[in-house]
């Protein structure tokens, strides 16, 4: 069945969506596009689909309008442990290998569910980790879940699901991790719910990888049934950015219908039973052997079965090779400050190492930078971000407070404190910091790139904060 909208409306509309959001509607999908616009028409105050199409074509799309369109033009439906083969590869091969490699070291894992919808995918990962790691509380685990739609993010954060979300899961899993809620629904245990952090992110627009959005140095990225909505040009851009968001040896998992060696080059395709995943081959050769790690599961219940430039390489300079200045009391009148060029080299090296997940090196560079200028708030800000990635949240909070003592208007420090409190489940405190961000942003032009924001503009940060706030449960009782 074809679309009933005239071509002079639907053709420019499909071109607008491809250019502005990345959503791809060739002629054979125009009927789907028309159906989605018809459903979205009331949200735009339009009487019918034609009026809505004309409205969208006559004015620039706002951030809120993009969110509305994305919610009506993409399928948000999902369920726990969807596409079992991918989860079997995670459970039996990928995660056990990462656990084995990190068990004697920093005990750190970073996982990103990109396009998380209502949260079933992210929580499925959290349940896998709970079964694979009997000492999970001794690990520093980042489980980031992002989506463009704040309404589904809010539902994900609440963690309440109906029967349809369990249509391919064993009964014991629901009994172990859920309790009955009202009207035949089920509430996820708080222990699992608190493992995931839900945040707004538009894969077609946002700057990533980035320390600001915590999308750097990921061990595993799941971006399944998302790329298929993008135009070919946007697929290449998003695939390139996802690759840059991986740590050395990191894994990218897409849906079986999205696998493409050409699209994900130079990632290396790795085949597991029934599924192909991709690995960032940098530094991966030393860890090719896949470890079964079956002893970790012995006591568990049985389950039913246009390329963007890469990040520049880190400079081959050792922090110890830069001579330290004599110790000097940290007071404004006597502080010793190194030349700016030397400070920039130190902080750039710290940021490059952090983006690759080499946090010990990043910490050493950052401490050198602070030694060079103890009164520079940007150095303390980067230190806080590194500390947070290392799981040292109390130290990170203290560093961020030091940033705000040195510069009370440092917008990114307020944003980072908000995210830190959000990850801790302290929603009221998070909202206070996010409110500070929105207040401070009023003094910045919408298109101004903020300091230390890695390309993020003031307007974009304001939209992200507004979406995060909208995604939070209204009953935020943790202070």
C-alpha positions in Angstrom: 0.0 0.0 0.0 1.4 3.4 -1.0 1.3 6.7 0.9 -1.6 9.0 0.3 0.3 12.2 1.0 1.3 14.0 -2.3 4.9 13.5 -3.3 5.6 17.2 -3.0 5.0 16.8 0.7 6.3 13.4 1.6 9.5 13.6 -0.5 10.9 16.7 1.2 9.7 15.4 4.5 11.7 12.2 4.1 14.7 14.2 3.0 14.3 16.5 6.1 14.2 13.6 8.5 17.3 12.0 6.9 19.3 15.2 7.1 18.2 16.4 10.5 17.7 13.2 12.5 19.3 10.6 10.3 16.0 8.6 10.0 15.8 6.9 6.6 12.5 6.5 4.7 13.0 5.6 1.1 10.0 5.5 -1.3 9.1 1.9 -0.3 8.7 3.0 3.3 6.7 6.2 2.7 3.5 4.5 3.9 5.3 3.8 7.3 6.4 7.4 7.4 2.9 8.7 6.7 1.4 6.4 9.4 4.0 7.7 12.0 3.3 11.4 11.1 -0.4 10.8 11.3 0.0 9.4 14.8 2.3 12.3 15.8 -0.1 15.0 14.4 -2.0 15.6 17.7 1.3 16.2 19.5 2.0 19.0 17.0 -1.5 20.5 17.2 -2.2 19.5 13.6 -5.6 18.5 12.4 -4.4 15.8 10.0 -1.3 14.2 8.5 -1.1 16.7 5.7 -1.2 19.7 8.1 1.4 18.1 10.3 3.7 17.5 7.3 3.3 21.1 6.2 4.0 22.3 9.8 7.2 20.3 9.9 8.4 21.6 6.6 7.8 25.3 7.3 9.9 25.8 10.5 13.2 24.4 11.9 12.7 21.3 14.0 13.2 22.0 17.7 14.8 19.5 20.1 11.4 18.6 21.6 9.9 18.0 18.1 12.8 15.7 17.3 12.1 13.7 20.4 8.4 13.5 19.4 9.2 12.3 15.9 11.7 9.8 17.1 9.1 8.3 19.4 6.5 7.9 16.7 8.8 6.9 13.8 10.9 4.2 15.5 9.8 1.0 17.2 10.4 1.1 21.0 9.2 -2.4 21.6 11.6 -4.8 23.2 11.8 -7.6 25.8 14.3 -9.2 28.2 17.1 -11.2 26.6 16.0 -10.3 23.1 18.1 -12.1 20.4 19.4 -14.9 22.6 22.4 -15.6 20.6 23.9 -12.2 21.4 23.3 -12.7 25.1 24.8 -16.2 24.9 28.0 -14.7 23.4 28.1 -12.2 26.1 27.5 -14.7 28.9 29.7 -17.5 27.7 32.5 -15.7 26.0 32.8 -11.9 26.1 32.0 -11.1 29.7 33.9 -14.1 31.1 37.0 -13.0 29.2 36.8 -9.4 30.4 36.2 -10.6 34.0 39.2 -12.9 33.8 41.4 -10.1 32.4 40.3 -7.5 35.0 40.0 -9.8 38.1 43.5 -9.3 39.2 43.7 -5.6 38.2 41.3 -2.7 38.6 38.1 -4.8 38.5 36.5 -2.4 36.1 33.9 -2.9 33.4 32.2 -0.3 31.1 29.1 -1.3 29.1 26.8 0.9 27.0 23.3 0.0 25.8 22.9 2.6 23.0 19.2 3.0 22.0 18.0 1.3 25.2 14.3 2.0 24.8 12.4 1.0 28.0 15.4 -0.6 29.6 15.0 -4.4 29.1 18.4 -4.7 27.3 20.3 -2.9 30.0 18.7 -4.8 32.8 19.3 -8.1 31.0 23.0 -7.2 31.1 22.8 -6.3 34.8 21.3 -9.7 35.5 24.1 -11.4 33.5 26.7 -9.6 35.6 24.9 -10.5 38.8 25.2 -14.2 37.9 28.7 -14.0 36.6 30.1 -11.9 39.5 29.4 -13.3 43.0 31.6 -10.4 44.3 30.0 -7.8 42.1 30.0 -5.2 44.9 33.8 -5.2 44.7 33.8 -4.2 41.1 33.5 -0.8 39.5 30.9 -1.3 36.8 29.5 1.4 34.5 26.3 0.3 32.8 25.2 3.2 30.7 21.8 3.1 28.9 20.9 5.9 26.5 18.0 6.8 24.2 16.6 9.8 22.4 13.1 9.5 24.0 12.9 10.8 27.6 9.5 9.1 28.1 10.9 5.6 27.5 13.9 6.6 29.7 11.5 7.4 32.5 9.8 4.1 32.2 13.1 2.3 32.1 14.2 4.0 35.3 11.0 2.9 37.1 11.7 -0.7 36.2 8.1 -1.9 36.1 7.1 -4.3 33.3 4.2 -6.3 32.0 4.0 -9.9 30.8 5.0 -9.1 27.2 8.5 -8.1 28.4 9.0 -11.7 29.6 7.8 -13.6 26.6 11.2 -15.3 26.0 12.6 -15.7 29.5 12.5 -18.6 32.0 10.2 -18.4 34.9 13.1 -18.7 37.5 14.5 -15.4 36.2 11.3 -13.5 36.9 11.0 -15.1 40.3 14.6 -14.2 41.2 14.7 -10.6 40.1 11.1 -9.3 40.2 8.2 -8.9 42.5 4.6 -8.6 41.7 3.3 -5.1 41.2 -0.2 -3.8 40.6 -2.4 -4.9 37.7 -0.4 -8.0 36.8 2.8 -6.1 36.4 6.3 -6.9 37.8 8.8 -4.6 39.5 12.5 -5.1 39.1 14.6 -5.5 42.2 16.3 -2.3 43.3 19.7 -4.1 43.4 19.5 -4.7 39.6 17.7 -1.4 38.8 20.5 0.6 40.5 23.2 -1.1 38.3 22.1 0.9 35.3 22.3 4.7 34.6 19.8 6.0 32.1 20.6 9.2 30.2 19.5 11.1 27.1 21.6 10.8 24.0 20.8 11.3 20.3 23.2 9.1 18.3 22.6 11.3 15.2 23.6 14.5 17.0 25.5 14.3 20.2 29.3 14.5 20.6 30.6 11.1 21.5 32.8 9.5 22.5 33.1 12.0 25.3 34.2 12.1 29.0 31.3 14.6 29.4 28.6 12.1 28.5 30.6 9.1 29.9 30.6 7.4 26.4 34.3 6.8 26.2 36.5 3.7 26.6 33.6 1.2 26.6 34.4 -2.5 26.9 31.1 -3.5 25.3 28.6 -1.5 23.3 25.2 -2.9 22.3 23.6 -0.9 19.6 21.0 -3.3 18.3 18.0 -2.6 16.0 19.0 1.1 15.9 21.3 1.6 12.9 18.6 0.2 10.6 16.6 3.5 11.0 19.5 5.7 9.7 20.3 6.7 6.2 23.4 5.1 4.7 25.5 8.2 5.3 24.4 8.5 8.9 25.0 4.8 9.4 28.7 5.3 8.5 29.0 8.3 10.9 27.3 6.6 13.8 29.3 3.4 13.2 32.6 5.4 13.2 31.7 7.1 16.5 30.7 3.9 18.1 34.1 2.4 17.1 35.9 5.4 18.6 33.9 4.9 21.8 35.4 1.4 22.3 38.4 0.7 24.5 41.3 -1.2 23.1 39.9 -4.7 22.6 36.3 -3.6 23.2 33.3 -5.3 21.6 30.5 -3.9 19.5 27.2 -5.9 19.3 24.6 -5.1 16.7 21.5 -7.1 15.6 22.0 -9.9 13.0 20.2 -7.7 10.3 22.8 -4.9 10.9 26.0 -6.9 10.6 28.3 -5.5 7.9 32.1 -5.9 7.7 32.3 -2.9 5.3 30.3 -0.7 7.7 32.2 -1.5 10.8 35.7 -1.7 9.3 38.4 -1.6 10.7 36.7 -3.5 13.6 37.3 -7.3 13.3 34.3 -9.6 12.9 34.3 -12.4 15.4 31.9 -15.3 15.0 30.2 -17.0 17.9 27.5 -19.7 17.6 24.6 -18.0 15.7 25.9 -14.4 15.9 28.7 -12.2 14.6 30.1 -9.4 16.8 32.8 -6.9 16.2 36.0 -6.2 18.1 38.3 -3.2 18.3 41.5 -5.0 17.3 43.8 -2.4 18.8 45.7 -4.2 21.5 43.4 -7.2 21.1 46.0 -9.7 19.6 47.4 -10.5 23.1 43.9 -11.6 24.3 42.6 -13.7 21.4 42.0 -16.8 23.5 38.4 -17.1 24.6 38.1 -18.3 28.2 35.1 -20.5 29.0 35.0 -19.5 32.6 32.5 -22.3 33.2 33.4 -22.7 36.9 31.9 -19.2 37.6 28.5 -20.5 36.4 28.6 -23.9 38.2 26.5 -22.8 41.1 24.0 -20.8 39.0 20.6 -21.9 37.8 20.5 -23.3 34.3 19.1 -21.0 31.6 17.0 -21.8 28.6 19.2 -21.6 26.2 31.8 9.3 5.6 34.5 8.2 8.0 35.3 10.6 10.9 38.9 11.0 12.0 40.0 8.7 14.8 41.2 10.1 18.2 44.8 11.1 17.8 47.3 8.7 19.3 48.6 9.5 22.8 51.9 11.3 22.8 54.8 9.0 23.6 56.0 11.0 26.6 56.5 9.7 30.1 55.1 11.9 32.9 58.4 11.4 34.8 60.3 12.9 31.8 58.9 16.3 32.6 60.8 17.8 35.5 58.8 18.7 38.6 59.0 22.2 40.0 60.0 22.5 43.7 57.1 22.1 46.1 55.4 25.4 46.8 52.6 26.2 49.2 49.2 26.3 47.4 48.5 30.0 47.9 47.7 32.5 45.2 50.6 34.8 46.1 53.3 32.1 45.8 51.9 29.4 43.5 54.3 28.2 40.8 52.7 28.0 37.4 54.4 26.3 34.5 54.2 27.6 30.9 50.8 27.3 29.4 52.1 25.2 26.5 53.5 22.6 29.0 50.2 22.5 30.9 48.2 22.0 27.7 50.5 19.0 26.8 50.0 17.5 30.2 46.2 17.9 30.2 45.9 16.7 26.6 47.8 13.6 27.4 45.6 13.0 30.4 42.5 13.3 28.3 43.8 11.1 25.5 44.6 8.3 28.0 41.2 8.7 29.7 39.4 8.4 26.4 41.2 5.1 25.9 40.5 3.8 29.3 44.1 3.9 30.5 43.1 5.5 33.7 46.3 5.0 35.7 48.2 6.9 33.1 45.5 9.5 32.8 45.7 10.0 36.6 49.5 10.5 36.5 49.2 13.1 33.7 46.4 14.9 35.5 48.3 15.0 38.8 51.3 16.5 36.9 48.9 19.2 35.5 47.6 20.0 38.9 51.2 20.2 40.2 51.9 22.7 37.4 48.9 24.9 38.3 47.0 24.0 41.5 44.6 26.9 40.9 43.3 25.9 37.5 39.8 24.5 37.9 39.9 22.6 34.5 42.7 20.4 35.9 40.7 19.4 38.9 37.6 18.9 36.7 39.4 16.3 34.6 40.8 14.7 37.8 37.2 14.3 39.0 36.0 12.7 35.8 39.0 10.2 36.0 38.3 9.5 39.7 34.6 8.8 38.9 35.6 6.3 36.1 37.8 4.6 38.6 34.9 4.2 41.0 36.2 6.7 43.5 33.0 8.7 43.7 33.7 10.4 47.1 37.1 11.7 45.8 35.4 12.7 42.5 32.8 14.7 44.5 35.5 16.4 46.5 37.4 17.3 43.3 34.2 18.8 41.8 33.6 20.8 44.9 37.1 22.1 44.6 36.4 23.1 41.0 33.3 25.1 42.1 35.3 26.7 44.9 37.8 27.9 42.3 35.1 28.8 39.7 31.5 28.8 40.9 30.2 29.2 37.3 32.0 26.1 35.9 28.9 24.6 34.2 30.4 21.2 33.5 31.3 20.7 37.2 27.6 21.2 38.2 26.6 18.8 35.4 29.1 16.2 36.5 27.9 16.4 40.1 24.4 16.0 38.9 25.3 12.8 37.0 27.3 11.5 40.0 24.3 12.0 42.3 22.0 10.5 39.7 24.2 7.4 39.5 24.0 7.1 43.3 20.2 7.3 43.2 20.2 10.6 45.0 17.7 12.2 42.6 16.9 15.3 44.7 20.5 16.3 44.9 21.0 15.5 41.2 18.1 17.8 40.3 19.5 20.7 42.3 22.8 20.4 40.4 20.9 20.2 37.1 18.9 23.3 38.0 22.2 25.1 38.6 23.3 24.1 35.1 20.2 25.5 33.5 20.5 28.7 35.5 24.2 29.2 34.5 23.4 28.4 30.8 21.2 31.5 30.6 24.4 33.6 30.4 25.7 31.6 27.4 24.6 32.0 23.8 22.8 28.9 22.5 25.5 28.0 20.0 28.5 28.7 22.3 30.8 25.7 22.8 31.3 25.3 26.5 34.8 25.0 28.0 35.9 21.4 28.6 32.7 20.2 26.9 34.4 18.5 23.9 32.3 20.3 21.3 29.0 20.4 23.3 27.2 23.7 22.9 25.3 25.5 25.7 22.0 24.9 24.0 22.7 21.2 23.5 23.7 20.8 27.1 20.5 22.5 28.2 18.5 20.2 26.1 20.3 17.1 27.5 19.7 18.3 31.1 16.0 19.0 30.4 15.6 15.5 28.9 17.4 13.9 31.9 15.0 15.7 34.3 12.0 14.6 32.3 13.1 11.0 32.4 13.4 10.9 36.2 10.5 9.3 38.1 8.4 12.0 39.7 8.6 10.3 43.1 12.3 11.0 43.6 12.6 10.3 47.3 16.3 9.6 47.8 18.1 12.7 49.0 
